């Protein structure tokens, strides 16, 4: 009886090995496919080497068949793309490169959006949205993931705590700028495991620029001036975050006896 059990265990080992090899092969294929999703766009923009990062991936929420919230003829997918383009212009004026996960009214899956960011060597990721809730809800809010993961189709690896700290810092600086520029109700920063910011391996945040279900918010979002204020706030928040990283990289100067 025991001999038969041993033979069964030995016979099962090759099966487990083949399953493992198959998972590795599928994961490798998926990673290669993910890289091809973003490589043609990213290669179009030369990346300067100086600074902690030189690329900002902007993610206009929704698009194509996914309209997001629609209120009084105003569509979230159109607002997010409009604001993303404004942020793009402002960041480029600062000398930063930008990459949009969509440049028109097209549908891009959540996995594809994360893959576009993950294909970059060094960047920050900002997803832009507008909220919907009860009519009295108003204001601006910025989310970051309580933990970020490096993931494969079938395997979830260890959390990246350092990146989460950076994401929290980026969210705080963008939120502070949003409240200052727009004078909207400051709803602060919050932890939330939204797919695109959880599954991005770079510092990542999701901005909610107002409530389309609130009449006052919606009226302001219908103006170019207010959308420009939101874009300026996001741009300023990124600039402050980048300056903070540059200061951390600056070597400290000590007064040594021989220097006096």
QUIGIDA-V989325 format. One record per residue. N is the residue number from 1. SS is DSSP state (hx for helix, st for strand, lp for the rest). OMEGA is omega in radians with two decimals (* if undefined). Layout:
N,SS,OMEGA ; N,SS,OMEGA
//
This chain:
1,lp,-3.13 ; 2,hx,3.11 ; 3,hx,3.11 ; 4,hx,3.12 ; 5,hx,3.13 ; 6,hx,3.13 ; 7,hx,3.13 ; 8,hx,3.13 ; 9,hx,3.13 ; 10,hx,-3.13 ; 11,hx,-3.11 ; 12,hx,-3.08 ; 13,hx,3.10 ; 14,hx,3.14 ; 15,hx,3.11 ; 16,hx,3.14 ; 17,hx,3.12 ; 18,hx,3.10 ; 19,hx,3.12 ; 20,hx,3.12 ; 21,hx,3.13 ; 22,hx,3.11 ; 23,hx,3.13 ; 24,hx,-3.13 ; 25,hx,3.14 ; 26,hx,3.13 ; 27,hx,3.11 ; 28,hx,3.13 ; 29,hx,-3.12 ; 30,hx,3.12 ; 31,hx,3.10 ; 32,hx,3.11 ; 33,hx,3.13 ; 34,hx,3.12 ; 35,hx,-3.14 ; 36,hx,3.12 ; 37,hx,-3.02 ; 38,hx,-3.00 ; 39,hx,-3.13 ; 40,hx,3.14 ; 41,hx,-3.07 ; 42,hx,-3.11 ; 43,lp,-3.12 ; 44,lp,-3.05 ; 45,lp,3.11 ; 46,lp,-3.09 ; 47,lp,3.05 ; 48,lp,-3.02 ; 49,lp,-3.02 ; 50,lp,3.06 ; 51,lp,-3.11 ; 52,lp,3.03 ; 53,lp,-3.11 ; 54,lp,-3.09 ; 55,st,3.04 ; 56,st,3.09 ; 57,st,3.14 ; 58,st,-3.05 ; 59,st,3.07 ; 60,st,-3.06 ; 61,lp,3.07 ; 62,lp,-3.10 ; 63,st,3.12 ; 64,lp,-3.12 ; 65,lp,3.13 ; 66,st,-3.07 ; 67,lp,-3.00 ; 68,lp,3.13 ; 69,lp,3.06 ; 70,st,3.12 ; 71,st,3.09 ; 72,lp,3.11 ; 73,lp,3.13 ; 74,st,-3.06 ; 75,st,-3.14 ; 76,hx,-3.09 ; 77,hx,3.11 ; 78,hx,3.13 ; 79,hx,-3.11 ; 80,hx,3.13 ; 81,hx,3.12 ; 82,hx,-3.13 ; 83,hx,3.14 ; 84,hx,3.12 ; 85,hx,3.09 ; 86,hx,3.08 ; 87,hx,3.13 ; 88,hx,-3.14 ; 89,hx,-3.10 ; 90,hx,3.13 ; 91,hx,3.11 ; 92,hx,3.07 ; 93,hx,3.08 ; 94,lp,-3.12 ; 95,lp,3.12 ; 96,lp,3.01 ; 97,st,3.13 ; 98,st,3.08 ; 99,st,3.12 ; 100,st,3.11 ; 101,lp,2.95 ; 102,lp,-3.12 ; 103,lp,3.12 ; 104,lp,-3.11 ; 105,lp,-3.12 ; 106,lp,3.11 ; 107,lp,3.06 ; 108,lp,-3.10 ; 109,lp,3.11 ; 110,hx,3.14 ; 111,hx,3.12 ; 112,hx,3.12 ; 113,hx,3.11 ; 114,hx,-3.12 ; 115,hx,3.11 ; 116,hx,3.12 ; 117,hx,-3.08 ; 118,hx,3.11 ; 119,lp,-3.13 ; 120,lp,-3.10 ; 121,lp,-3.10 ; 122,lp,-3.10 ; 123,lp,2.89 ; 124,st,-3.03 ; 125,st,-3.13 ; 126,st,3.10 ; 127,st,-3.03 ; 128,st,-3.11 ; 129,st,2.98 ; 130,st,-2.89 ; 131,st,3.05 ; 132,lp,-3.14 ; 133,lp,3.09 ; 134,lp,-3.02 ; 135,lp,-3.11 ; 136,lp,-3.13 ; 137,lp,-3.10 ; 138,lp,3.03 ; 139,lp,-3.09 ; 140,st,-3.06 ; 141,st,3.11 ; 142,st,-3.09 ; 143,st,2.96 ; 144,st,-3.12 ; 145,lp,3.10 ; 146,lp,2.96 ; 147,lp,3.10 ; 148,lp,-3.09 ; 149,st,2.96 ; 150,st,-2.94 ; 151,st,3.02 ; 152,lp,-3.06 ; 153,lp,-3.03 ; 154,lp,-3.05 ; 155,lp,3.06 ; 156,st,-3.03 ; 157,st,-3.02 ; 158,st,3.11 ; 159,st,-3.12 ; 160,lp,-3.02 ; 161,hx,-3.11 ; 162,hx,3.13 ; 163,hx,3.11 ; 164,hx,3.10 ; 165,hx,3.11 ; 166,hx,3.12 ; 167,hx,3.12 ; 168,hx,3.12 ; 169,hx,3.11 ; 170,hx,3.13 ; 171,hx,-3.12 ; 172,hx,-3.10 ; 173,hx,3.09 ; 174,hx,-3.13 ; 175,hx,3.12 ; 176,hx,3.13 ; 177,hx,3.11 ; 178,hx,-3.13 ; 179,hx,-3.11 ; 180,hx,-3.07 ; 181,hx,-3.01 ; 182,hx,-3.05 ; 183,lp,3.10 ; 184,lp,3.07 ; 185,lp,-3.10 ; 186,st,-3.14 ; 187,st,3.04 ; 188,st,3.08 ; 189,st,-3.13 ; 190,st,3.04 ; 191,st,3.11 ; 192,lp,-3.09 ; 193,lp,3.01 ; 194,lp,-2.99 ; 195,hx,-2.98 ; 196,hx,3.13 ; 197,hx,3.08 ; 198,hx,-3.01 ; 199,lp,3.04 ; 200,lp,-3.04 ; 201,lp,3.09 ; 202,lp,3.02 ; 203,st,-2.99 ; 204,st,3.09 ; 205,st,3.05 ; 206,st,-3.08 ; 207,st,2.98 ; 208,st,-2.99 ; 209,st,3.13 ; 210,st,-3.09 ; 211,st,3.09 ; 212,lp,3.10 ; 213,lp,3.09 ; 214,lp,-3.04 ; 215,hx,-3.12 ; 216,hx,3.11 ; 217,hx,-3.08 ; 218,hx,3.12 ; 219,hx,3.12 ; 220,hx,-3.12 ; 221,hx,3.10 ; 222,lp,-3.13 ; 223,lp,3.09 ; 224,hx,-3.08 ; 225,hx,-3.09 ; 226,hx,3.11 ; 227,hx,3.08 ; 228,hx,3.09 ; 229,hx,3.10 ; 230,hx,-3.14 ; 231,hx,3.13 ; 232,hx,3.12 ; 233,hx,3.13 ; 234,hx,3.13 ; 235,hx,3.14 ; 236,hx,3.11 ; 237,hx,3.09 ; 238,hx,-3.13 ; 239,hx,3.13 ; 240,hx,3.12 ; 241,hx,-3.12 ; 242,hx,3.10 ; 243,hx,3.10 ; 244,hx,3.11 ; 245,hx,3.13 ; 246,hx,3.12 ; 247,hx,3.10 ; 248,hx,-3.11 ; 249,hx,-3.12 ; 250,lp,-3.14 ; 251,lp,3.08 ; 252,lp,3.13 ; 253,lp,-3.13 ; 254,lp,3.06 ; 255,lp,3.11 ; 256,lp,-3.11 ; 257,hx,-3.10 ; 258,hx,-3.10 ; 259,hx,-3.09 ; 260,lp,*
//
